[in-house]
Amino acid sequence: MADAPTDTSTTTGADARHLLADAVADAAREAAAMAMARWRTDFARTEKSDGSPVCEVDLDVDRMLHARLRALLPDAGWLSEETADSAERLSARRVWVVDPIDGTRDYIRGRAGWCVSVALVEDGRVVIAVLDAPARGEVWRAVAGGGATLNGAVLRAGRRDAITGARVPADVLPRVDRDLVAVEKPNSIALRMAMVAADRADLVATMRWGNEWDIAAAALVAQEAGARVSDALGAPLLFNKPQPRAFGVLTSTHGLHAAAVARLAERAKAVIR
């Protein structure tokens, strides 16, 4: 049975948002359980035209989340990695931005670096976010103006302001960045961004065109924990754009952001030309 739309008629704006966030977390938990039940089992998998992997579990979870989340807010638009995009979302004030399995490569390989990522965007800004990573036993949540949590504990990003020695999720650091410190790198970019929120990393950066569904939920988690989030050139992120992409993402402690933008500027410009 589909969920009834969340009734917020007798609550304040902040209370209504937290009530809706609870319902979103319930939907993400169900999606994560569905994915977890088939993790490390035999399932169909293939590659998209861009070479990125997709498996039948991605598609099944996407369909379930579409039904659950649209039932919560029938007027909200929909943007998901595994659903054909529609211009209809552009006329909606609120839009669900979803990656049913962020970190599909790790999911397919039987590694734990994946999560279900759900964000609610309102007027171009993320207002509710959930990352549910069942293989890691982690649930990350955030509400705009209401803070961020990991398994119920309040998150606070670190205060590092010296780029030398900054912790970066990486398998191998390039020679130019050998003054940084490599830490665990889950395949999920959302989980890497969340590591900054949890003071497990100081800096995460990508320098390629990426999709909104990869970063929307994690951006709010990081921001509500006190981290800075921008594109690779330091510009603010907006969501539910006609072309739902951004040039890279840069997530860091507040004190590192300007130095990180400066360090990456020439590299970013070389890529974007």
C-alpha atoms as a printed R data frame, in Angstrom:
    type eleno elety resid chain resno      x       y       z
1   ATOM     1    CA   MET     A     1  0.000   0.000   0.000
2   ATOM     2    CA   ALA     A     2  1.347   3.444  -0.901
3   ATOM     3    CA   ASP     A     3  2.066   5.889   1.877
4   ATOM     4    CA   ALA     A     4 -0.406   8.696   2.354
5   ATOM     5    CA   PRO     A     5  0.971  12.225   1.817
6   ATOM     6    CA   THR     A     6  2.580  13.490   5.000
7   ATOM     7    CA   ASP     A     7  0.086  15.610   6.969
8   ATOM     8    CA   THR     A     8  1.777  18.793   8.131
9   ATOM     9    CA   SER     A     9 -1.331  20.931   8.539
10  ATOM    10    CA   THR     A    10 -1.010  21.256  12.321
11  ATOM    11    CA   THR     A    11  2.750  21.702  12.576
12  ATOM    12    CA   THR     A    12  5.109  24.642  12.191
13  ATOM    13    CA   GLY     A    13  7.405  24.891   9.171
14  ATOM    14    CA   ALA     A    14 10.428  23.496  11.023
15  ATOM    15    CA   ASP     A    15  8.418  20.728  12.668
16  ATOM    16    CA   ALA     A    16  6.835  19.807   9.341
17  ATOM    17    CA   ARG     A    17 10.234  19.505   7.700
18  ATOM    18    CA   HIS     A    18 11.536  17.239  10.481
19  ATOM    19    CA   LEU     A    19  8.380  15.123  10.257
20  ATOM    20    CA   LEU     A    20  8.872  14.767   6.527
21  ATOM    21    CA   ALA     A    21 12.561  13.946   7.076
22  ATOM    22    CA   ASP     A    22 11.526  11.030   9.295
23  ATOM    23    CA   ALA     A    23  9.317   9.691   6.499
24  ATOM    24    CA   VAL     A    24 12.148  10.112   3.988
25  ATOM    25    CA   ALA     A    25 14.500   8.209   6.289
26  ATOM    26    CA   ASP     A    26 11.939   5.397   6.532
27  ATOM    27    CA   ALA     A    27 11.766   5.160   2.730
28  ATOM    28    CA   ALA     A    28 15.561   5.211   2.440
29  ATOM    29    CA   ARG     A    29 15.813   2.512   5.113
30  ATOM    30    CA   GLU     A    30 13.450   0.280   3.150
31  ATOM    31    CA   ALA     A    31 15.424   0.913  -0.027
32  ATOM    32    CA   ALA     A    32 18.706   0.161   1.737
33  ATOM    33    CA   ALA     A    33 17.287  -3.082   3.138
34  ATOM    34    CA   MET     A    34 16.185  -4.092  -0.362
35  ATOM    35    CA   ALA     A    35 19.667  -3.445  -1.731
36  ATOM    36    CA   MET     A    36 21.377  -5.103   1.227
37  ATOM    37    CA   ALA     A    37 19.323  -8.285   0.792
38  ATOM    38    CA   ARG     A    38 20.776  -8.711  -2.714
39  ATOM    39    CA   TRP     A    39 24.301  -7.476  -2.028
40  ATOM    40    CA   ARG     A    40 26.934 -10.135  -2.741
41  ATOM    41    CA   THR     A    41 24.380 -12.256  -4.586
42  ATOM    42    CA   ASP     A    42 23.963 -13.018  -8.279
43  ATOM    43    CA   PHE     A    43 22.163 -10.251 -10.171
44  ATOM    44    CA   ALA     A    44 22.191  -8.817 -13.685
45  ATOM    45    CA   ARG     A    45 24.612  -6.001 -14.388
46  ATOM    46    CA   THR     A    46 25.667  -3.999 -17.433
47  ATOM    47    CA   GLU     A    47 27.269  -0.735 -18.514
48  ATOM    48    CA   LYS     A    48 25.604   2.473 -19.641
49  ATOM    49    CA   SER     A    49 26.666   4.333 -22.765
50  ATOM    50    CA   ASP     A    50 29.108   6.425 -20.700
51  ATOM    51    CA   GLY     A    51 30.768   3.304 -19.302
52  ATOM    52    CA   SER     A    52 29.350   3.631 -15.804
53  ATOM    53    CA   PRO     A    53 27.934   0.433 -14.293
54  ATOM    54    CA   VAL     A    54 24.290  -0.293 -13.539
55  ATOM    55    CA   CYS     A    55 22.651  -3.392 -12.111
56  ATOM    56    CA   GLU     A    56 19.094  -4.637 -11.792
57  ATOM    57    CA   VAL     A    57 19.119  -3.772  -8.088
58  ATOM    58    CA   ASP     A    58 19.653  -0.083  -8.970
59  ATOM    59    CA   LEU     A    59 16.507  -0.198 -11.082
60  ATOM    60    CA   ASP     A    60 14.409  -2.083  -8.525
61  ATOM    61    CA   VAL     A    61 15.386   0.303  -5.728
62  ATOM    62    CA   ASP     A    62 14.704   3.277  -7.984
63  ATOM    63    CA   ARG     A    63 11.163   2.094  -8.699
64  ATOM    64    CA   MET     A    64 10.455   1.502  -5.020
65  ATOM    65    CA   LEU     A    65 11.745   4.923  -3.996
66  ATOM    66    CA   HIS     A    66  9.793   6.606  -6.761
67  ATOM    67    CA   ALA     A    67  6.565   5.110  -5.432
68  ATOM    68    CA   ARG     A    68  7.340   5.840  -1.776
69  ATOM    69    CA   LEU     A    69  8.596   9.390  -2.185
70  ATOM    70    CA   ARG     A    70  6.000  10.533  -4.702
71  ATOM    71    CA   ALA     A    71  3.355   9.290  -2.277
72  ATOM    72    CA   LEU     A    72  4.800  11.577   0.391
73  ATOM    73    CA   LEU     A    73  4.724  14.653  -1.872
74  ATOM    74    CA   PRO     A    74  2.551  14.052  -4.941
75  ATOM    75    CA   ASP     A    75  3.323  17.516  -6.344
76  ATOM    76    CA   ALA     A    76  7.109  17.103  -6.199
77  ATOM    77    CA   GLY     A    77  9.199  16.544  -9.303
78  ATOM    78    CA   TRP     A    78 11.591  13.651  -9.784
79  ATOM    79    CA   LEU     A    79 15.248  13.456 -10.808
80  ATOM    80    CA   SER     A    80 17.085  10.157 -10.488
81  ATOM    81    CA   GLU     A    81 20.109   8.506 -12.015
82  ATOM    82    CA   GLU     A    82 18.032   5.520 -13.079
83  ATOM    83    CA   THR     A    83 14.934   7.283 -14.437
84  ATOM    84    CA   ALA     A    84 14.710   9.047 -17.812
85  ATOM    85    CA   ASP     A    85 14.761  12.777 -17.134
86  ATOM    86    CA   SER     A    86 11.677  14.872 -17.827
87  ATOM    87    CA   ALA     A    87 11.373  18.641 -18.177
88  ATOM    88    CA   GLU     A    88  8.242  18.453 -15.998
89  ATOM    89    CA   ARG     A    89 10.450  18.668 -12.898
90  ATOM    90    CA   LEU     A    90 11.491  22.198 -13.856
91  ATOM    91    CA   SER     A    91  8.011  23.523 -13.139
92  ATOM    92    CA   ALA     A    92  7.934  21.939  -9.662
93  ATOM    93    CA   ARG     A    93  8.984  23.987  -6.642
94  ATOM    94    CA   ARG     A    94 10.078  20.813  -4.834
95  ATOM    95    CA   VAL     A    95 11.960  17.953  -6.466
96  ATOM    96    CA   TRP     A    96 13.234  14.602  -5.230
97  ATOM    97    CA   VAL     A    97 16.853  14.063  -6.284
98  ATOM    98    CA   VAL     A    98 17.789  10.417  -5.885
99  ATOM    99    CA   ASP     A    99 20.632   8.005  -6.490
100 ATOM   100    CA   PRO     A   100 19.222   4.555  -5.641
101 ATOM   101    CA   ILE     A   101 22.719   3.128  -5.208
102 ATOM   102    CA   ASP     A   102 25.541   5.660  -5.129
103 ATOM   103    CA   GLY     A   103 28.786   3.745  -5.462
104 ATOM   104    CA   THR     A   104 27.477   1.006  -7.752
105 ATOM   105    CA   ARG     A   105 31.019  -0.170  -8.530
106 ATOM   106    CA   ASP     A   106 31.580  -1.028  -4.867
107 ATOM   107    CA   TYR     A   107 28.120  -2.595  -4.654
108 ATOM   108    CA   ILE     A   108 28.852  -4.875  -7.622
109 ATOM   109    CA   ARG     A   109 32.294  -5.779  -6.260
110 ATOM   110    CA   GLY     A   110 30.878  -6.701  -2.856
111 ATOM   111    CA   ARG     A   111 32.559  -3.764  -1.117
112 ATOM   112    CA   ALA     A   112 30.859  -1.608   1.496
113 ATOM   113    CA   GLY     A   113 31.401   1.842  -0.048
114 ATOM   114    CA   TRP     A   114 27.863   2.420  -1.346
115 ATOM   115    CA   CYS     A   115 24.688   4.027  -0.077
116 ATOM   116    CA   VAL     A   116 21.144   5.028  -0.932
117 ATOM   117    CA   SER     A   117 21.051   8.800  -1.469
118 ATOM   118    CA   VAL     A   118 17.832  10.824  -1.205
119 ATOM   119    CA   ALA     A   119 17.489  14.611  -1.241
120 ATOM   120    CA   LEU     A   120 14.528  16.950  -1.346
121 ATOM   121    CA   VAL     A   121 15.281  20.153  -3.238
122 ATOM   122    CA   GLU     A   122 13.152  23.256  -2.742
123 ATOM   123    CA   ASP     A   123 13.674  26.322  -4.941
124 ATOM   124    CA   GLY     A   124 17.094  25.039  -5.989
125 ATOM   125    CA   ARG     A   125 18.363  24.286  -2.468
126 ATOM   126    CA   VAL     A   126 18.521  20.961  -0.656
127 ATOM   127    CA   VAL     A   127 16.283  21.003   2.434
128 ATOM   128    CA   ILE     A   128 16.203  17.321   3.471
129 ATOM   129    CA   ALA     A   129 18.911  14.702   2.970
130 ATOM   130    CA   VAL     A   130 19.385  11.053   3.848
131 ATOM   131    CA   LEU     A   131 22.303   8.742   3.062
132 ATOM   132    CA   ASP     A   132 21.661   5.170   4.165
133 ATOM   133    CA   ALA     A   133 24.737   2.930   3.972
134 ATOM   134    CA   PRO     A   134 23.594  -0.435   5.373
135 ATOM   135    CA   ALA     A   135 26.814  -2.326   4.629
136 ATOM   136    CA   ARG     A   136 28.593   0.206   6.855
137 ATOM   137    CA   GLY     A   137 25.832   0.475   9.462
138 ATOM   138    CA   GLU     A   138 25.577   4.213   8.826
139 ATOM   139    CA   VAL     A   139 22.593   6.527   8.398
140 ATOM   140    CA   TRP     A   140 23.400  10.165   7.679
141 ATOM   141    CA   ARG     A   141 20.623  12.746   7.938
142 ATOM   142    CA   ALA     A   142 20.313  16.502   7.568
143 ATOM   143    CA   VAL     A   143 17.591  19.127   7.557
144 ATOM   144    CA   ALA     A   144 18.289  22.653   6.334
145 ATOM   145    CA   GLY     A   145 18.832  24.804   9.391
146 ATOM   146    CA   GLY     A   146 18.451  21.797  11.666
147 ATOM   147    CA   GLY     A   147 21.900  20.238  11.632
148 ATOM   148    CA   ALA     A   148 23.253  16.875  10.500
149 ATOM   149    CA   THR     A   149 23.580  13.529  12.268
150 ATOM   150    CA   LEU     A   150 25.237  10.155  11.846
151 ATOM   151    CA   ASN     A   151 23.271   7.358  13.517
152 ATOM   152    CA   GLY     A   152 21.617  10.029  15.647
153 ATOM   153    CA   ALA     A   153 24.849  11.700  16.821
154 ATOM   154    CA   VAL     A   154 25.315  15.350  15.892
155 ATOM   155    CA   LEU     A   155 28.014  15.933  13.280
156 ATOM   156    CA   ARG     A   156 30.695  18.606  13.416
157 ATOM   157    CA   ALA     A   157 33.195  19.025  10.605
158 ATOM   158    CA   GLY     A   158 36.826  19.522  11.589
159 ATOM   159    CA   ARG     A   159 38.559  22.882  11.911
160 ATOM   160    CA   ARG     A   160 41.719  22.247   9.942
161 ATOM   161    CA   ASP     A   161 42.978  25.345   8.112
162 ATOM   162    CA   ALA     A   162 46.405  24.148   6.885
163 ATOM   163    CA   ILE     A   163 46.273  22.276   3.609
164 ATOM   164    CA   THR     A   164 49.534  20.403   4.201
165 ATOM   165    CA   GLY     A   165 48.587  17.242   6.065
166 ATOM   166    CA   ALA     A   166 44.903  17.475   5.142
167 ATOM   167    CA   ARG     A   167 43.156  14.101   4.983
168 ATOM   168    CA   VAL     A   168 41.794  13.191   1.548
169 ATOM   169    CA   PRO     A   169 39.915   9.999   0.585
170 ATOM   170    CA   ALA     A   170 42.207   8.537  -2.070
171 ATOM   171    CA   ASP     A   171 43.651   5.244  -3.237
172 ATOM   172    CA   VAL     A   172 46.848   6.927  -4.455
173 ATOM   173    CA   LEU     A   173 47.737  10.612  -4.243
174 ATOM   174    CA   PRO     A   174 49.264  12.277  -7.330
175 ATOM   175    CA   ARG     A   175 52.820  13.514  -6.940
176 ATOM   176    CA   VAL     A   176 51.684  17.153  -6.778
177 ATOM   177    CA   ASP     A   177 49.535  16.361  -3.756
178 ATOM   178    CA   ARG     A   178 51.973  14.264  -1.750
179 ATOM   179    CA   ASP     A   179 51.757  16.766   1.100
180 ATOM   180    CA   LEU     A   180 48.212  15.510   1.739
181 ATOM   181    CA   VAL     A   181 47.311  12.359   3.679
182 ATOM   182    CA   ALA     A   182 45.331   9.567   1.998
183 ATOM   183    CA   VAL     A   183 42.487   7.980   3.961
184 ATOM   184    CA   GLU     A   184 39.779   5.440   3.138
185 ATOM   185    CA   LYS     A   185 38.075   6.043  -0.218
186 ATOM   186    CA   PRO     A   186 34.590   4.545  -0.655
187 ATOM   187    CA   ASN     A   187 33.418   4.468  -4.272
188 ATOM   188    CA   SER     A   188 30.399   6.588  -3.329
189 ATOM   189    CA   ILE     A   189 31.197  10.295  -3.738
190 ATOM   190    CA   ALA     A   190 28.323  10.994  -1.327
191 ATOM   191    CA   LEU     A   191 30.035   8.980   1.402
192 ATOM   192    CA   ARG     A   192 33.349  10.707   0.732
193 ATOM   193    CA   MET     A   193 31.683  14.087   1.166
194 ATOM   194    CA   ALA     A   194 29.997  12.847   4.340
195 ATOM   195    CA   MET     A   195 33.424  11.898   5.699
196 ATOM   196    CA   VAL     A   196 34.234  15.620   5.846
197 ATOM   197    CA   ALA     A   197 31.034  16.197   7.816
198 ATOM   198    CA   ALA     A   198 32.129  13.545  10.314
199 ATOM   199    CA   ASP     A   199 35.714  14.837  10.636
200 ATOM   200    CA   ARG     A   200 37.026  11.652   9.019
201 ATOM   201    CA   ALA     A   201 38.463  13.683   6.131
202 ATOM   202    CA   ASP     A   202 39.323  17.336   5.577
203 ATOM   203    CA   LEU     A   203 38.996  17.687   1.817
204 ATOM   204    CA   VAL     A   204 37.202  15.970  -1.080
205 ATOM   205    CA   ALA     A   205 37.479  17.242  -4.644
206 ATOM   206    CA   THR     A   206 36.498  16.029  -8.095
207 ATOM   207    CA   MET     A   207 37.276  17.778 -11.371
208 ATOM   208    CA   ARG     A   208 34.858  16.432 -13.935
209 ATOM   209    CA   TRP     A   209 31.286  17.114 -14.890
210 ATOM   210    CA   GLY     A   210 29.082  15.281 -12.404
211 ATOM   211    CA   ASN     A   211 25.386  14.800 -11.824
212 ATOM   212    CA   GLU     A   212 23.181  16.396  -9.190
213 ATOM   213    CA   TRP     A   213 21.958  13.060  -7.843
214 ATOM   214    CA   ASP     A   214 25.518  12.098  -6.876
215 ATOM   215    CA   ILE     A   215 26.025  15.042  -4.531
216 ATOM   216    CA   ALA     A   216 22.703  16.647  -3.532
217 ATOM   217    CA   ALA     A   217 22.054  14.788  -0.272
218 ATOM   218    CA   ALA     A   218 25.699  14.756   0.809
219 ATOM   219    CA   ALA     A   219 26.045  18.484   0.147
220 ATOM   220    CA   LEU     A   220 23.425  19.273   2.784
221 ATOM   221    CA   VAL     A   221 24.907  16.800   5.272
222 ATOM   222    CA   ALA     A   222 28.307  18.462   4.901
223 ATOM   223    CA   GLN     A   223 26.983  22.019   5.032
224 ATOM   224    CA   GLU     A   224 24.857  21.385   8.106
225 ATOM   225    CA   ALA     A   225 27.928  19.932   9.832
226 ATOM   226    CA   GLY     A   226 29.812  23.167   9.187
227 ATOM   227    CA   ALA     A   227 31.791  22.192   6.073
228 ATOM   228    CA   ARG     A   228 31.999  24.243   2.873
229 ATOM   229    CA   VAL     A   229 30.627  22.800  -0.376
230 ATOM   230    CA   SER     A   230 31.023  24.250  -3.876
231 ATOM   231    CA   ASP     A   231 31.799  23.209  -7.412
232 ATOM   232    CA   ALA     A   232 35.454  22.653  -8.344
233 ATOM   233    CA   LEU     A   233 35.911  26.356  -9.103
234 ATOM   234    CA   GLY     A   234 34.482  27.478  -5.771
235 ATOM   235    CA   ALA     A   235 31.051  28.547  -7.048
236 ATOM   236    CA   PRO     A   236 27.873  27.717  -5.052
237 ATOM   237    CA   LEU     A   237 25.864  24.647  -6.014
238 ATOM   238    CA   LEU     A   238 22.271  24.922  -7.211
239 ATOM   239    CA   PHE     A   239 19.989  21.985  -7.939
240 ATOM   240    CA   ASN     A   240 17.148  21.098 -10.305
241 ATOM   241    CA   LYS     A   241 18.816  22.923 -13.165
242 ATOM   242    CA   PRO     A   242 17.733  22.255 -16.780
243 ATOM   243    CA   GLN     A   243 21.061  20.477 -17.244
244 ATOM   244    CA   PRO     A   244 21.399  18.768 -13.830
245 ATOM   245    CA   ARG     A   245 25.176  18.793 -13.690
246 ATOM   246    CA   ALA     A   246 27.974  20.658 -11.970
247 ATOM   247    CA   PHE     A   247 31.652  20.955 -12.783
248 ATOM   248    CA   GLY     A   248 33.105  18.867 -10.003
249 ATOM   249    CA   VAL     A   249 32.524  19.218  -6.289
250 ATOM   250    CA   LEU     A   250 34.739  20.570  -3.538
251 ATOM   251    CA   THR     A   251 33.900  19.723   0.073
252 ATOM   252    CA   SER     A   252 36.230  20.813   2.835
253 ATOM   253    CA   THR     A   253 36.543  22.173   6.304
254 ATOM   254    CA   HIS     A   254 35.605  25.827   6.396
255 ATOM   255    CA   GLY     A   255 39.188  26.948   6.868
256 ATOM   256    CA   LEU     A   256 40.576  24.933   3.933
257 ATOM   257    CA   HIS     A   257 38.132  25.940   1.230
258 ATOM   258    CA   ALA     A   258 39.892  29.020  -0.163
259 ATOM   259    CA   ALA     A   259 43.279  27.274  -0.198
260 ATOM   260    CA   ALA     A   260 41.778  24.217  -1.901
261 ATOM   261    CA   VAL     A   261 40.137  26.359  -4.601
262 ATOM   262    CA   ALA     A   262 43.473  28.093  -5.223
263 ATOM   263    CA   ARG     A   263 45.386  24.806  -5.394
264 ATOM   264    CA   LEU     A   264 42.950  23.270  -7.871
265 ATOM   265    CA   ALA     A   265 42.300  26.358 -10.017
266 ATOM   266    CA   GLU     A   266 44.785  25.696 -12.829
267 ATOM   267    CA   ARG     A   267 43.930  22.000 -12.974
268 ATOM   268    CA   ALA     A   268 40.219  22.755 -13.079
269 ATOM   269    CA   LYS     A   269 40.606  25.356 -15.808
270 ATOM   270    CA   ALA     A   270 42.649  22.929 -17.903
271 ATOM   271    CA   VAL     A   271 39.857  20.358 -17.691
272 ATOM   272    CA   ILE     A   272 36.983  22.743 -18.349
273 ATOM   273    CA   ARG     A   273 38.527  24.373 -21.461
